[in-house]
Amino acid sequence: MASRKIKPAEQLSVANQPRHELLQVAEVVAREKGIEREEVLAAMEQAIQKAAKAKYGFEHDIRAVVDRNSGEVEIFRVRQVVAEVVDPLQESSLEEAKTHNPEVEIGDEISEILPPIEFGRVAAQSARQVIVQKVRDAERARQYIEFKDRVGEIISALAKRIEFGNVILDIGRGEGILRREDIIPRETFRVGDRVRVLIAELKPDARGPMVILSRTHPQFMAKLFEQEVPEIYDGVIEIKSVSRDSGSRAKIAVYTADPGIDPVGACVGMRGTRVQAVVNELQGEKVDIIPWSSNPATFVVNALAPAEIMKVVIDEESKRVDVVVSEDQLSLAIGRRGQNVRLASQLTGWNIDIMTEAEEISRRTEENSSRCQLFIDALDVDEMIAQLLAAEGFSKIEEVATVDIAEFSNIEGFDDEIAEELQNRARQFLENRNADCIKKCKKMGLEKKLLELEGLDPVTLMQLAEANIKTLDDLGELSGDELLDITGKDILSIEDANKVIMAARAHWFEAV
């Protein structure tokens, strides 16, 4: 049966004085804080209710209501009508309830008006704290609703006060914080200054202002260009990526599908007026405008400008780019304290390794020598065959064992007989190595269930055993990155590592 609130027929007569001032206070607070009047009155009711419970006892279900028209305050105790009373402070028998109202039924609530309370100093202070907290919560909820869809926008705010290097800004209907690390180096503000900032994020659970503002965020510069360059605002030119070393240097990659528009020239503007407006706002930060390209090699070369690049070698698996420059271009490509290459890496999303031509030759020679020695030892072949395999691009024994036999036909002097013999030797080497790894794993106490886990080869299991990861629980407690630190990124991808870890944790969730 639905619960009904039924007041007794004969109520205790209490002369509640009209309190129009409550309504006036609610109106003023609501107007000042920019929240609803109803939210302020609800906070007042909770404060009065708390004070009443302190007087009449917290074990009672006491409620308070402020009349929305007259401002009168009504305090009453509520009890539920039950067939068998267990807690007389919270419950009432049907017989007792019917003495107040003959129509009452089991499941209903009866209420008894209580005398109004006089707020002492402690009670008044407690009520004030409740009201202040509830109003603050309502204000923060309204502020969150207002700004949740505005993250990434640039706004103009007024410096209100400065606390420990952080600037508290008036953002209209609330406050935002510009933290010390989000201020451009050597930049200072005084109370009353007008500041352009990016709404970087919202932190609803933060103590103090929850709107986090920034002038060092890469998107701050992107939005400044959007305001200064009409083609970007209209979507004709697209900002693909941004990297910044705030206060010093930045790079921005732009692109347009319209062949009749120069995206770099449009961002620079007539006599550099557009880019200069952005630079002035960024306190003189040097900005490199880079044409974006879908070709990674071209994009990396553009991003490293003004350095001249001789050669680019891309490793897509490891997302790495080896860039070769002449000796006189090395310092320019790297930049002061590695700034140029670091910003270029952030802009392109590739790990960039810069070397001179001599360093590249030495590195290639060392890698080739290492591969040749691997083939000589594992396949029992002479140096000439090992060099031919390395020159053809083979780097692992697994590649020799699994590649299509037709691939060997491109190697001068190799026929099907030689190719089959090399594959047989490679497979035999892998079988022997795997058997040896499993034997060592068992000797080191690796759990049988871990040995049988899918996604881990014997070499990887050996690496886990050497790292003292010997049970499913040991493996399940790792993160994907921690597993890659043990196995190396050449063995597992982060996706595969996470799958292996979840498989190791599967028994945690099985029904007991």
C-alpha positions as CSV (number, residue, x, y, z in Angstrom):
1,M,0.0,0.0,0.0
2,A,1.3,3.4,-0.9
3,S,2.4,5.5,2.1
4,R,0.2,8.5,2.8
5,K,0.9,11.4,5.1
6,I,-2.2,12.1,7.3
7,K,-2.1,14.8,10.0
8,P,-4.2,14.0,13.1
9,A,-7.6,15.5,13.4
10,E,-6.8,17.3,16.6
11,Q,-3.4,19.1,16.4
12,L,-1.5,20.8,19.1
13,S,-2.2,24.5,18.7
14,V,1.0,26.4,18.3
15,A,1.2,30.1,17.5
16,N,3.8,30.2,14.8
17,Q,4.8,33.7,14.1
18,P,5.0,34.7,10.3
19,R,8.6,34.8,9.2
20,H,8.6,36.9,6.0
21,E,12.3,37.6,6.5
22,L,13.1,34.0,5.6
23,L,11.6,34.5,2.2
24,Q,13.4,37.8,1.8
25,V,16.7,36.2,2.7
26,A,16.1,33.3,0.3
27,E,15.3,35.8,-2.5
28,V,18.5,37.7,-1.8
29,V,20.8,34.7,-1.6
30,A,19.3,33.1,-4.7
31,R,19.8,36.3,-6.6
32,E,23.4,36.8,-5.4
33,K,24.5,33.2,-6.0
34,G,22.5,32.7,-9.2
35,I,20.6,29.7,-8.0
36,E,16.9,28.9,-7.5
37,R,15.0,30.3,-4.6
38,E,13.6,26.8,-3.9
39,E,17.1,25.4,-3.4
40,V,17.8,28.1,-0.7
41,L,14.5,27.3,1.1
42,A,15.3,23.6,1.0
43,A,18.6,24.3,2.6
44,M,16.9,26.4,5.3
45,E,14.5,23.5,6.0
46,Q,17.4,21.1,6.5
47,A,19.1,23.5,8.8
48,I,15.9,24.0,10.9
49,Q,15.4,20.2,10.9
50,K,18.9,19.6,12.2
51,A,18.4,22.1,15.0
52,A,15.1,20.6,15.9
53,K,16.6,17.1,16.1
54,A,19.3,18.4,18.4
55,K,16.6,19.7,20.7
56,Y,14.0,16.8,20.6
57,G,16.4,13.9,19.9
58,F,18.1,12.5,16.9
59,E,16.2,9.2,17.3
60,H,13.0,10.9,16.1
61,D,12.0,11.4,12.5
62,I,11.6,15.2,12.6
63,R,10.9,17.3,9.6
64,A,10.6,21.0,9.0
65,V,8.6,22.9,6.3
66,V,8.9,26.6,5.4
67,D,5.6,27.9,3.9
68,R,6.5,29.3,0.4
69,N,3.9,32.1,0.7
70,S,4.0,33.3,4.3
71,G,7.4,32.1,5.4
72,E,5.9,30.4,8.5
73,V,8.0,27.5,9.8
74,E,6.3,24.2,10.8
75,I,8.1,21.5,12.7
76,F,6.6,18.0,13.1
77,R,7.5,14.5,14.1
78,V,6.6,11.7,11.7
79,R,5.8,8.1,12.7
80,Q,4.8,5.2,10.5
81,V,1.7,3.1,11.3
82,V,2.6,-0.6,11.7
83,A,0.8,-3.8,12.8
84,E,3.4,-4.5,15.5
85,V,5.4,-1.6,17.1
86,V,9.1,-2.3,17.5
87,D,10.5,1.2,17.8
88,P,7.9,3.5,19.5
89,L,9.9,6.6,18.6
90,Q,9.6,5.8,14.8
91,E,6.4,3.7,14.7
92,S,2.8,3.9,15.9
93,S,0.2,1.2,16.4
94,L,-3.0,1.3,14.4
95,E,-5.1,1.7,17.5
96,E,-3.1,4.7,18.7
97,A,-3.1,6.3,15.2
98,K,-6.9,5.9,14.9
99,T,-7.4,8.1,18.0
100,H,-6.0,10.9,15.9
101,N,-7.6,10.0,12.6
102,P,-10.1,7.2,12.1
103,E,-9.2,6.9,8.4
104,V,-5.5,6.0,9.0
105,E,-4.3,2.6,7.7
106,I,-1.2,0.5,8.2
107,G,1.6,1.9,6.0
108,D,0.5,5.5,6.4
109,E,2.5,8.2,8.2
110,I,1.1,10.3,11.0
111,S,2.6,13.6,11.9
112,E,2.5,15.6,15.2
113,I,3.2,19.3,15.2
114,L,6.0,20.3,17.6
115,P,6.4,23.6,19.3
116,P,8.7,26.1,17.5
117,I,12.3,26.2,18.6
118,E,14.4,29.1,19.8
119,F,17.8,29.1,18.1
120,G,20.6,29.4,20.6
121,R,24.1,30.5,19.6
122,V,25.3,26.9,18.9
123,A,22.1,25.9,17.1
124,A,22.2,29.1,15.0
125,Q,25.8,28.5,14.1
126,S,25.1,24.9,13.1
127,A,22.1,26.0,11.0
128,R,24.1,28.6,9.3
129,Q,26.8,26.1,8.4
130,V,24.2,23.8,6.9
131,I,22.6,26.5,4.9
132,V,26.0,27.8,3.6
133,Q,27.1,24.3,2.6
134,K,23.8,23.5,0.8
135,V,23.9,26.8,-1.0
136,R,27.5,26.2,-2.0
137,D,26.6,22.7,-3.3
138,A,23.7,24.1,-5.3
139,E,25.9,26.9,-6.7
140,R,28.6,24.3,-7.7
141,A,25.9,22.1,-9.3
142,R,24.6,25.0,-11.4
143,Q,28.2,26.0,-12.3
144,Y,29.0,22.5,-13.5
145,I,25.8,22.4,-15.7
146,E,26.8,25.8,-17.2
147,F,30.4,24.9,-18.0
148,K,30.4,21.1,-18.7
149,D,29.8,21.7,-22.4
150,R,32.2,24.6,-22.6
151,V,35.5,22.8,-21.9
152,G,37.9,23.8,-24.6
153,E,36.6,27.4,-25.0
154,I,38.5,30.6,-24.5
155,I,36.9,33.1,-22.2
156,S,37.8,36.5,-20.8
157,A,38.0,36.5,-17.0
158,L,38.8,39.1,-14.3
159,A,41.6,38.4,-11.7
160,K,39.8,38.4,-8.4
161,R,42.6,37.4,-6.0
162,I,46.0,35.7,-5.9
163,E,46.6,32.7,-3.6
164,F,50.1,31.1,-3.3
165,G,50.8,31.9,-7.0
166,N,47.5,30.7,-8.2
167,V,45.1,33.2,-9.7
168,I,41.4,33.0,-8.8
169,L,39.4,34.5,-11.7
170,D,35.8,35.7,-11.8
171,I,34.3,33.9,-14.7
172,G,30.8,35.4,-14.5
173,R,28.6,33.2,-12.4
174,G,31.3,31.6,-10.3
175,E,35.1,31.4,-9.9
176,G,37.8,29.5,-11.8
177,I,41.4,28.8,-10.9
178,L,44.5,29.5,-13.0
179,R,47.1,27.4,-11.3
180,R,50.7,28.4,-11.1
181,E,51.8,25.7,-13.6
182,D,49.1,26.8,-16.1
183,I,50.5,30.4,-16.2
184,I,53.0,31.2,-19.0
185,P,56.6,31.5,-17.4
186,R,57.5,35.1,-16.4
187,E,53.9,36.1,-16.7
188,T,52.4,38.0,-13.7
189,F,48.9,39.2,-12.9
190,R,47.4,41.7,-10.5
191,V,43.9,41.9,-9.0
192,G,41.6,43.5,-11.6
193,D,43.5,42.4,-14.7
194,R,41.5,41.0,-17.6
195,V,42.8,37.6,-18.7
196,R,42.1,35.4,-21.6
197,V,42.1,31.7,-20.6
198,L,41.1,28.3,-21.8
199,I,38.6,26.3,-19.9
200,A,40.8,23.2,-19.5
201,E,38.7,20.9,-17.4
202,L,36.1,20.6,-14.6
203,K,36.7,18.9,-11.3
204,P,33.4,18.7,-9.4
205,D,35.0,17.1,-6.4
206,A,37.7,19.7,-6.0
207,R,38.0,21.8,-2.9
208,G,37.7,25.4,-4.0
209,P,37.0,26.4,-7.6
210,M,36.2,23.4,-9.8
211,V,36.7,25.2,-13.2
212,I,40.4,24.7,-14.1
213,L,41.7,27.3,-16.4
214,S,45.0,27.4,-18.4
215,R,47.2,29.5,-20.6
216,T,49.8,26.8,-21.2
217,H,47.5,24.1,-22.7
218,P,48.3,23.4,-26.4
219,Q,44.6,23.9,-27.2
220,F,44.8,27.5,-25.9
221,M,47.1,28.4,-28.8
222,A,44.9,26.4,-31.2
223,K,41.8,28.4,-30.1
224,L,43.7,31.7,-30.4
225,F,44.5,30.8,-34.1
226,E,40.8,29.9,-34.6
227,Q,39.9,33.4,-33.4
228,E,42.5,35.1,-35.5
229,V,42.2,33.1,-38.7
230,P,38.7,33.1,-40.3
231,E,39.6,30.1,-42.5
232,I,40.1,28.0,-39.4
233,Y,36.9,29.2,-37.8
234,D,35.0,28.4,-41.0
235,G,36.5,24.9,-41.2
236,V,38.4,25.5,-44.4
237,I,41.7,25.0,-42.7
238,E,42.0,22.3,-40.0
239,I,44.4,22.3,-37.1
240,K,45.7,18.7,-37.0
241,S,48.0,18.9,-33.9
242,V,49.7,21.3,-31.6
243,S,52.8,21.0,-29.3
244,R,54.0,23.7,-27.0
245,D,56.9,24.5,-24.7
246,S,55.0,27.4,-23.1
247,G,56.8,30.7,-23.0
248,S,59.5,29.6,-25.4
249,R,58.4,27.8,-28.6
250,A,55.5,26.0,-30.2
251,K,54.6,24.1,-33.3
252,I,51.2,23.8,-35.0
253,A,50.3,21.6,-37.9
254,V,47.6,22.8,-40.3
255,Y,45.9,21.3,-43.4
256,T,43.4,22.2,-46.0
257,A,41.7,20.1,-48.7
258,D,41.4,23.2,-50.9
259,P,44.4,23.2,-53.3
260,G,43.8,27.0,-53.9
261,I,44.6,27.9,-50.3
262,D,48.0,28.0,-48.6
263,P,47.2,26.9,-45.0
264,V,50.6,28.2,-43.7
265,G,50.3,31.6,-45.4
266,A,46.7,32.0,-44.2
267,C,47.8,31.5,-40.6
268,V,50.7,33.9,-40.9
269,G,48.5,36.6,-42.4
270,M,49.4,39.7,-44.3
271,R,52.8,40.8,-43.1
272,G,52.5,38.3,-40.3
273,T,49.6,40.1,-38.6
274,R,47.6,37.0,-37.7
275,V,50.4,35.0,-36.2
276,Q,51.8,38.1,-34.5
277,A,48.5,38.6,-32.6
278,V,48.8,35.0,-31.3
279,V,52.5,35.5,-30.4
280,N,51.7,38.7,-28.5
281,E,49.0,36.9,-26.4
282,L,51.5,34.1,-25.7
283,Q,54.1,36.6,-24.4
284,G,56.4,36.3,-27.3
285,E,56.3,32.5,-27.7
286,K,57.9,31.6,-31.0
287,V,55.4,29.7,-33.2
288,D,56.4,27.4,-36.1
289,I,53.4,26.7,-38.5
290,I,53.9,23.3,-40.2
291,P,52.0,22.0,-43.2
292,W,50.4,18.6,-42.2
293,S,50.9,15.6,-44.4
294,S,49.4,12.1,-44.3
295,N,52.8,10.7,-45.2
296,P,54.6,10.2,-41.9
297,A,58.1,10.8,-43.4
298,T,57.0,14.1,-45.0
299,F,55.3,15.2,-41.9
300,V,58.4,14.5,-39.7
301,V,60.6,16.4,-42.2
302,N,58.3,19.4,-42.1
303,A,58.0,19.2,-38.3
304,L,61.8,19.3,-37.9
305,A,62.2,22.5,-39.9
306,P,64.3,24.6,-40.3
307,A,66.8,21.7,-40.1
308,E,67.5,20.0,-43.5
309,I,67.0,16.3,-43.5
310,M,69.0,13.8,-45.5
311,K,67.2,10.5,-44.9
312,V,64.2,9.2,-42.9
313,V,63.7,5.5,-41.9
314,I,60.3,4.6,-40.5
315,D,59.6,1.7,-38.2
316,E,55.8,1.5,-38.1
317,E,55.6,-1.3,-35.5
318,S,57.5,0.6,-32.8
319,K,56.2,4.0,-34.1
320,R,59.8,5.2,-34.4
321,V,61.5,7.4,-37.0
322,D,65.3,7.5,-37.5
323,V,66.3,10.8,-39.0
324,V,69.7,11.3,-40.6
325,V,71.2,14.8,-40.9
326,S,74.5,16.2,-41.9
327,E,77.0,17.1,-39.1
328,D,76.3,20.8,-39.4
329,Q,72.5,20.3,-39.2
330,L,72.6,18.1,-36.1
331,S,72.4,20.9,-33.4
332,L,69.7,22.7,-35.4
333,A,67.6,19.5,-35.7
334,I,67.9,18.7,-32.1
335,G,67.4,22.3,-30.9
336,R,68.4,23.9,-27.6
337,R,68.1,21.2,-24.8
338,G,66.4,19.0,-27.3
339,Q,63.5,21.3,-27.7
340,N,63.0,21.1,-31.5
341,V,63.0,17.3,-31.7
342,R,60.8,17.0,-28.6
343,L,58.2,19.3,-30.0
344,A,58.4,17.6,-33.4
345,S,57.9,14.3,-31.7
346,Q,54.8,15.5,-29.8
347,L,53.4,17.1,-33.0
348,T,53.7,14.1,-35.2
349,G,53.1,11.4,-32.6
350,W,56.3,9.5,-33.6
351,N,59.4,8.8,-31.6
352,I,62.2,10.6,-33.4
353,D,65.8,9.6,-33.2
354,I,68.2,12.0,-34.8
355,M,71.7,10.9,-35.9
356,T,74.5,11.9,-38.2
357,E,75.3,10.0,-41.4
358,A,78.4,8.5,-39.7
359,E,76.4,7.4,-36.7
360,E,73.8,5.8,-38.9
361,I,76.4,3.8,-40.8
362,S,77.9,2.6,-37.6
363,R,74.6,1.6,-36.2
364,R,73.5,-0.2,-39.3
365,T,76.8,-2.1,-39.3
366,E,76.4,-3.1,-35.7
367,E,72.8,-4.3,-36.2
368,N,73.8,-6.2,-39.3
369,S,76.7,-7.9,-37.5
370,S,74.4,-8.9,-34.6
371,R,71.9,-10.4,-37.0
372,C,74.5,-12.3,-38.9
373,Q,76.0,-13.8,-35.7
374,L,72.5,-14.9,-34.7
375,F,71.9,-16.8,-38.0
376,I,75.4,-18.3,-37.8
377,D,74.9,-19.6,-34.3
378,A,71.2,-20.7,-34.7
379,L,71.2,-22.1,-38.2
380,D,74.8,-23.3,-38.4
381,V,75.5,-21.5,-41.7
382,D,78.6,-19.7,-42.9
383,E,78.9,-15.9,-42.8
384,M,78.0,-15.4,-46.5
385,I,74.6,-17.0,-46.1
386,A,74.0,-15.1,-42.8
387,Q,74.8,-11.8,-44.6
388,L,72.4,-12.7,-47.4
389,L,69.6,-13.4,-45.0
390,A,70.3,-10.1,-43.1
391,A,70.5,-8.1,-46.3
392,E,67.1,-9.5,-47.4
393,G,65.5,-8.1,-44.2
394,F,65.4,-11.2,-42.0
395,S,66.0,-10.2,-38.3
396,K,64.7,-13.2,-36.3
397,I,64.8,-16.9,-36.4
398,E,61.0,-17.0,-36.3
399,E,60.9,-15.2,-39.6
400,V,63.1,-17.8,-41.3
401,A,61.0,-20.6,-39.9
402,T,57.5,-19.2,-40.8
403,V,58.0,-17.2,-44.0
404,D,56.7,-18.5,-47.3
405,I,59.4,-20.5,-49.0
406,A,58.9,-18.4,-52.1
407,E,60.4,-15.5,-50.3
408,F,63.8,-17.1,-50.5
409,S,63.7,-17.1,-54.3
410,N,64.7,-13.4,-54.2
411,I,68.0,-14.2,-52.6
412,E,70.7,-14.8,-55.2
413,G,72.0,-18.4,-55.1
414,F,69.1,-19.8,-53.0
415,D,67.0,-22.6,-54.5
416,D,64.1,-24.5,-52.9
417,E,66.5,-27.2,-51.4
418,I,68.5,-24.6,-49.6
419,A,65.3,-22.7,-48.5
420,E,63.8,-25.9,-47.1
421,E,67.0,-26.8,-45.2
422,L,67.2,-23.4,-43.7
423,Q,63.6,-23.6,-42.5
424,N,64.1,-27.0,-41.1
425,R,67.1,-25.9,-39.1
426,A,65.2,-22.8,-37.9
427,R,62.3,-24.9,-36.7
428,Q,64.5,-27.3,-35.0
429,F,66.4,-24.5,-33.2
430,L,63.1,-23.0,-32.0
431,E,61.8,-26.4,-30.8
432,N,65.0,-27.0,-28.8
433,R,65.0,-23.5,-27.4
434,N,61.4,-23.7,-26.3
435,A,61.8,-27.1,-24.8
436,D,64.9,-25.8,-22.9
437,C,62.9,-22.8,-21.7
438,I,60.0,-24.9,-20.4
439,K,62.4,-27.2,-18.6
440,K,64.0,-24.2,-16.9
441,C,60.6,-22.7,-16.0
442,K,59.5,-25.9,-14.3
443,K,62.8,-26.1,-12.4
444,M,62.3,-22.5,-11.3
445,G,58.9,-23.4,-9.9
446,L,56.6,-21.8,-12.5
447,E,53.0,-22.7,-11.8
448,K,51.5,-25.3,-14.2
449,K,48.4,-23.1,-14.9
450,L,50.7,-20.2,-15.9
451,L,52.6,-22.5,-18.2
452,E,49.3,-23.4,-19.9
453,L,48.1,-19.8,-20.2
454,E,47.3,-18.7,-23.8
455,G,49.3,-15.8,-25.3
456,L,52.7,-16.6,-23.7
457,D,55.4,-18.4,-25.5
458,P,58.2,-20.3,-23.7
459,V,60.7,-17.5,-24.1
460,T,58.2,-15.0,-22.5
461,L,57.5,-17.5,-19.7
462,M,61.2,-17.8,-19.0
463,Q,61.4,-14.0,-18.8
464,L,58.5,-14.0,-16.2
465,A,60.2,-16.7,-14.2
466,E,63.4,-14.7,-14.1
467,A,61.4,-11.7,-12.9
468,N,59.9,-13.9,-10.1
469,I,56.4,-14.0,-11.7
470,K,55.6,-17.6,-11.1
471,T,51.8,-17.9,-10.5
472,L,48.6,-16.6,-12.2
473,D,48.1,-14.3,-9.2
474,D,51.6,-12.8,-9.6
475,L,50.8,-12.1,-13.3
476,G,47.3,-10.8,-12.5
477,E,48.7,-8.2,-10.2
478,L,50.8,-6.6,-13.0
479,S,49.6,-3.8,-15.2
480,G,50.0,-4.0,-19.0
481,D,53.0,-1.6,-18.9
482,E,54.7,-3.6,-16.2
483,L,54.4,-6.7,-18.2
484,L,55.9,-5.0,-21.2
485,D,58.8,-3.8,-19.1
486,I,59.6,-7.5,-18.4
487,T,59.0,-8.9,-21.9
488,G,59.9,-6.0,-24.1
489,K,57.6,-4.3,-26.6
490,D,58.9,-6.4,-29.4
491,I,57.3,-9.5,-27.9
492,L,53.9,-8.2,-26.9
493,S,51.8,-5.2,-27.8
494,I,50.0,-3.3,-25.0
495,E,46.7,-4.8,-26.2
496,D,48.1,-8.4,-26.1
497,A,49.6,-7.7,-22.7
498,N,46.3,-6.5,-21.2
499,K,44.6,-9.6,-22.7
500,V,47.1,-11.9,-21.0
501,I,46.7,-10.2,-17.7
502,M,42.9,-10.4,-17.8
503,A,43.2,-14.1,-18.7
504,A,45.4,-14.5,-15.6
505,R,42.8,-12.8,-13.5
506,A,39.9,-14.8,-14.8
507,H,39.9,-17.2,-11.9
508,W,39.4,-14.3,-9.5
509,F,35.9,-13.8,-10.8
510,E,34.8,-17.5,-11.0
511,A,31.9,-18.4,-8.7
512,V,33.1,-20.1,-5.5
